[in-house]
Amino acid sequence: MSLAIIDAREWQNMFDLRTGQKTEADSPLIRIAKQTLAHHAYPGDVDPKSNAWVTDTALELVANYQPQFAFLAYAQYFFTNRYEPMTGAQRNEMLTGLFKEVDRFVKESGFTPVIIGNGDMIPIQGIMDLSRLDGLAVSTNWSARYVGLYAPSERDWEYIRKLDHLERIVPKQEFLELFGGAEVDLERLADYLLVAKEGHTFKTAGTTLRRALTITGHSFSIPVSTPLGRVTDITGIRPLIEKRLPETKVALIMVEGVGPKDLPWPHALCNNSKDWFYYEPSDSQYLTLTTGTHQMLDNPTGSRYWTDFNETKEYPFSGFFREIPANTLGNQFTGRSIAVGNRSMFMHMAVGADISVEC
C-alpha cells in the first residue's frame, strides 16, 4: 500500500494513496516521513525560504534514511518569475540564492549531481483568446505553448486562421504518430493541437485565473551539468544515472525556470524536444526524465483531463493521474530513494521514490 501523510503543522493525517481513505500504519519508513514533515513546515511557493526548505528537508532524509538516489526540484524561482514583477537585480539575487541551495545540498550530502535547467523564462508578448469558440479549447496551468481543440466550427476556423501568433495546427493523428502511439491513445487526444509562437500564449478553459507575466521560451535544448558524462537527449538522463547506481550516490536536481544563459555550472545542451514539439516544465517532462522514454500520451497536453474526476476516481491526491507510473526510476531502482520538491504532486507520481515530500 502506498500512503499519503498530510501535515498541517498542528496535525498529521494518513491516507491510502489509492483510495483516499483515512488509515493508520506504522513502520520505520513512516516514522522517518512523519518526523521530517514535522520538522519542516512548507513556507509557500513564492516565499524566499522555499528553496531552503527543499535543501533542508532533503538533507534530513539523507541523514536518516541513507538513500542512494535523490530527486530534488527547486521551483520557487519559476513560480515567482512567472507571477510577480521583478527587477533585474531582484531576479539575479533570487537566482544566486537558488544556486547556493543546490551547492549546499551537493556539498553536505556528498551526492554526485545531475543538474538540469528546464528552460529560460521570457516576458509574455501576447495572448490569443480562445475562450469564446463554439468548440472547446483546453490548456492547463503547466502549458503556455499548446492548446487542445475539440469540435471546432467553421466560424472557429475562420477566427483561428487569422491569429498572427499561431505557429502550427496539428491534427491528432499527426501528434499520435510523432510519439509512436497506438490507436487506443487517440481517445485521450484533442482533435487538434494548437501551437503558439515563442513569447505568446492562450486564454482558454483550464488556464490559470492568476495572470502570468512570463512563460518558458523556446526550449528545444536545455542545459545539463554533471561529472557523470554527456547526454544528447532528455531520454538519456535516466540511463546515465542507472549506470552509476548504486555504487555512486546520485542526485537528479531540477532547477525550474533556468536555461543555459543562467546556469552557473559547466554544462552541455541536451535535446528537450521531438521534431517541432518541446517539453514545457510539466509532468510529461518529469516523467520523460525518470522513465527514459517520451511521455506525452498518458496525459497529453490539451486533453479533457477532468472527465475522470468524480467520487470514484482512484488516487484523489494525485491530480489527473489514474495510477502510479510503474516504470519510473525511483519505482524500479532496488536501492533506497527519496524525492523532495516544491512542485506539487510531481514528486510522488513522476519519481516513484520510497519517500516523497512535496507541497
N, C-alpha and C positions, 0 to 999 in steps of 0.2 A: 504494500500500500504506500502510495506517495502522500505526504502530509503537507498541509499549509499551516503555518503558525502566524497569526496576525498579532502584532504588538502595537498597542495604542498608548504606550507609555504607562498608563495606570493599570492596564490589564493585558493579558495574553489569552487568546483562544486558539484551539487547534481544530482543524477540519480535515476531512478526507478530501484530497485534491480533486479526485474524480467526481464524487457525488456532491461535494459542497456541504455535506452533513457534518455537524459538530461531533468530535470524537475525542478519545483520550488514549494516549500511548506513552511509553517511556523506553528510552534506550540511551546509551552514551552519546549517540549522534544527535538525538533530540535534545538532550541536556546541553550539549555544546551550542546548538542553534538557539535555544531559548536564552541561554546566558549571553550570547553575542548580541541578540536583539535587545535585551535589557540594558546592555552597556552602551548601545549606540543608537540613540533616537535619531530618526531622519530629520534633518533641518529644513528640507524643502528643495524643489527642483532648481530654483534660481538663487538660493541662499549661497553666499560666498563660502560657507563651510561645507557645502555639499560634496565637493571633490575630496576634501579631507575625510569626510565620512566614509567614502569608498575605500580609501587607503587604510584608515584605522580599523574598519570592520574586517577587511581582508587580512590585515596583519594579525588580528586576534584569532581568526580562523586558522591561519598558517601556524601560529604558535600552539593552538590547542588540538588541531586535527591532523597536522603534518601532511598536507596533500602533496602530490607530485605534479598536478596540473591545476592552474588557476586561470579563470577568465575574469577580467576586470573591464568595466565600461564606465568611462567618465563623460557624462553628458551635460554637465552644468553649463559649460561654455556654449554648447549648441542651443540649449533652451533660452539662455539669457540673450544671446546674439539674435535669436530668431524673433523674440517678442519685445525686447526692451531696447530703447535707443542708447547707444554708447558712443563716446568719443574714441578716437584712435588710441589715446593714452589709456583709457579705461579698458579697451579691448586688449591692448598689449599687457597691461597689468594682470588681467584675468588669464591670459594665455601663460604668462610667466608662472602664476600660481598653479595652474593646471600641470605644467611640465614639472614643477617642483614636487607635486604629489606623486606623479609617475616615478620620478627618480627616487623618491623616498621609499616607495614600495619595493622597487628593484633592489635598492641598497640594503634595506633592512630584512627583506625576505630571502635574498640570495637566489631568487629565481632568474633564469635566463629569459629575457623579454622578447616577444614578437609584438612590436608596437605598430598599430595601424591607424592612420588618419583617414576618416571615411569621406572627406571631401570639403573643399572650401565653401564658405558662406558668402553670398553676394546679395546686394540690395535688390528687392523686387522692383522691376521696371514697369510691370503692367499686369493686370488681372483680367482674364477673359470670363465673362459672366455667362454661365450655362444653367442658371437657376430657373429660367423661365421657358425651358424647352417643353415641347409636347411629350417627348420621350424622357428618359431618366438618365442623368449624368451623375456618376458616383466617384468620389475620391475618398481619401482618409486624411487624418492628421499627419501621417507619415509621408504623404506623397504631394509633391508640388508639380512635377513634370507630367504625370499621367492621370488620365480620367477614363473610366469605363462608360460607354454609351450604350443604352438599351432602347430599342424600338424607336429610332428617330423618324420623324415625319418629313415630308418633303419641305415643309416650312423650316424645320430644324436644319436640314441640309443646306438650304439657302443661306441661313444665318451662319452656320459653321464654316462654310467655304469662303465666307468673306472675312474671317478672322485673320488679321495680318500676322499674328504671332503664333499661329499653329504650325508646327513643324511637319507633322505627318498624321495620317489616319490609317490605322492598322486593323484590318478585318480579323476576327477571332481565329480563323483557320491559319492565317499567316503567323499570328502570335504563337499558336499551338505548335506549328512546325519549327519555329525558331528555337523553342526549348525542347523539342523532341517528345512532345506529349502524345497521349493516346486519346482515342475518341471519347473515353469516359471523362476526360478532363474538360471537354467542351462545355459541359453544363455549368461549370464554375466561371467560365469566361464571359465577359461582356460581349455584346455583338461587335463592338468596335472599341479600340483603344485610341484615344486622342493624345497626342504628344506635343507639349509646349516647347517653344524655342527657349534658349537659355535666358534666364532672368525673368521669365514670365510664368504665370501660374493660372489656376482656375478658381472660380467660385462655383461650388456645386453642393449638392446634398452630401453631407459627410465631412465637409471641410470645417476647420475649427471656427468656433464663434469668436475667438480672440484673433484679431488681425495680425498676421505675421509681417515683420519688417524685412527679413532676409530669408532666402532659401538656398539650398545647395546648388552651386554652379555645376556646369558640365563636369562630371566625374567619371569619364571613361577610364581613367587611370587614377589610382590612389597610392600614397606613399606607404612603404613598409620598411621598418627599421628593425634589424635583428642580426646577431652574430651567427645565427644558425645556417645562413646561406640565402641565396636569392631565389625568389619565386616570380614567375612571369604572369601568373593568373591567380585570381582570388580563390579558385578551386584548389590551388596547390598549397595553400597555407596549412590545411589540416595534415596532409601527408608529410610536410616539412616538420611539423611538431611531433607526429607519431613516430618518426624515425628516431627521435631523441628520448621519448618516454619509454620506461620510467627512470632510466639511468640519470637523465638530466631533468631537473625540475623546471618546467616551462610555464611562463605566464603569457597568455594572449591578451593584449591590452588594447582596447579600442578608445581612441580619443576622438569624440564626435565633434563635427563641425570644423575639423582641421584638415587642410590639404598640404600639398608639397611646399608651398611658399612659407608656411609657418612651422612645420615640424622641425624641431631643432636638432634632432639626432641624424647621423648619417643614414641615408635611406635610398632605396631604389623604387621606381614606379612599378606598380603591379596592375594588370588589366582587371578592371572592375565592371566589365561590360560583355555583351554578346551582340555583335553587329551594331545596330542603331540603339540598342537598349543598354542603359547603365543602371546599376543599383543605387537608389537613394538610401539614406540612413533609415533602415526599416528591418522588419522581421525577416524578410527574404534575404537581405544582405547578411544578417547574423547567421541565418541557417545555412547559407552558402559557405560561409567560413567554417562552421562547425561540422558540416556534413561532407564537404569536399565535392559537392555536386551543385549544379544550378537549381535553385529552389524558388520557382516563380509560379508553379501551377497548383500547389496545395491551397494557397490563399492569394490568388492573383490580384494585382492592382486593379481597382475598378470593379471588383466583384460585389455582389449583394450579400455582404458578409453577415448581415443581421437576420437572414432567413432562418438560421439555426437558433436564434436567441429566443428561448422560451423556458418554461419552468422545468422541462425535462432535459435541457442541454447539459451534457457532462462537461466537466472542467469549467465551472462557472467563474472561477477566479483567473481564468487564462485567456480572456478576450475571445477572439474568434476561433482559437484552437479547439478542435474537437477531440484531440488525443495528444499525448505526449509523443513528439517525434522520437522514434526508436533508433535512428541512425546518426545521432549527434555524437560528437567526440566524447563528451562527458558521459553519455549513456553507455557507450561501447568500451571505454577505457576501463581496464580491470583494476587500475590503481585508484588512489584517492583523489577527489577533485572538488573544487569549490568554484562558485561564481558570485561576484558582487558587482552591483551596478546601480546607477540612478536613472535607469531607462525602463521603468515599468516592468511588465511581466516577461520581457525578453530574456531575463536571466534564467528563469526556471524552465521555460519552454524551448528556448533556442540553444541552450548549452547542455542541459541534461546532467548537471553536476550532482554530486552526493548532497551537498548543501548549497543552496542558492539564497542570497539575501538581496532583496530588491525593494524599491519604493513603490 
